[in-house]
Amino acid sequence: MFGKKTIMLKPSQVQDFVNAATKCDFDIDIYYNRYVVDAKSILGVFGLDLTKALTVEYNGYNEEFEQYLQSLAIAC
């Protein structure tokens, strides 16, 4: 994968996150432990434990998406 970020999402932020991911023309996965889902799937993202830090992995570059991820990023 090209990029990897650790983020925290609140339930109110899921729709914005999925919308930002959908604008990208490359694959984006989001996961916690062994549960990996497509970041462009709102049901998949809601299926994750949003009380935990989530990891986003992607294999492309989109400046707008990078800036959005930076706003959600946490320090590890």
C-alpha positions in Angstrom: 0.0 0.0 0.0 1.1 3.5 -0.7 -0.1 5.3 2.4 -1.1 4.4 5.9 -2.6 6.6 8.6 -4.1 6.0 12.0 -7.3 7.9 12.6 -10.2 8.2 15.0 -13.8 8.5 13.6 -16.9 9.6 15.4 -20.2 8.2 14.1 -21.1 11.7 12.9 -17.9 11.8 10.7 -18.4 8.5 8.9 -20.5 9.9 6.1 -17.9 12.6 5.4 -15.1 10.1 5.5 -16.9 7.7 3.0 -17.7 10.6 0.7 -14.0 11.7 0.7 -12.9 8.1 0.1 -15.4 7.7 -2.8 -13.9 10.7 -4.6 -10.6 8.8 -4.9 -9.9 6.5 -7.9 -7.8 4.0 -6.0 -8.5 1.3 -3.4 -8.8 2.4 0.3 -9.1 0.0 3.2 -9.9 0.8 6.8 -9.4 -1.7 9.5 -9.2 -2.4 13.2 -7.4 -5.6 14.3 -8.4 -8.3 11.8 -11.6 -6.6 10.5 -10.8 -5.0 7.1 -13.5 -3.2 5.1 -13.7 -1.1 2.0 -13.5 2.6 3.1 -16.0 3.5 0.4 -18.7 1.4 2.1 -20.7 3.3 4.7 -22.1 0.1 6.2 -18.7 -1.5 6.3 -17.2 1.5 8.2 -20.1 1.6 10.6 -19.5 -2.1 11.3 -16.1 -1.2 12.8 -15.6 -0.4 16.4 -15.5 3.4 16.2 -14.3 3.7 19.8 -10.9 2.4 18.8 -8.1 3.8 16.6 -8.6 2.7 13.0 -5.9 2.3 10.3 -6.5 3.5 6.8 -4.3 2.0 4.0 -4.5 3.2 0.3 -2.5 2.8 -2.8 -2.8 6.1 -4.6 -2.5 9.9 -3.9 -5.2 12.5 -3.7 -4.3 15.9 -2.1 -7.8 16.5 -0.8 -8.0 13.1 0.8 -4.6 13.4 2.3 -5.6 16.7 4.0 -8.9 15.2 5.2 -7.0 12.2 6.8 -4.6 14.6 8.4 -7.5 16.3 10.2 -8.6 12.9 11.6 -5.1 11.6 12.3 -4.0 10.7 15.8 -0.5 10.3 17.2 0.6 6.7 17.9 
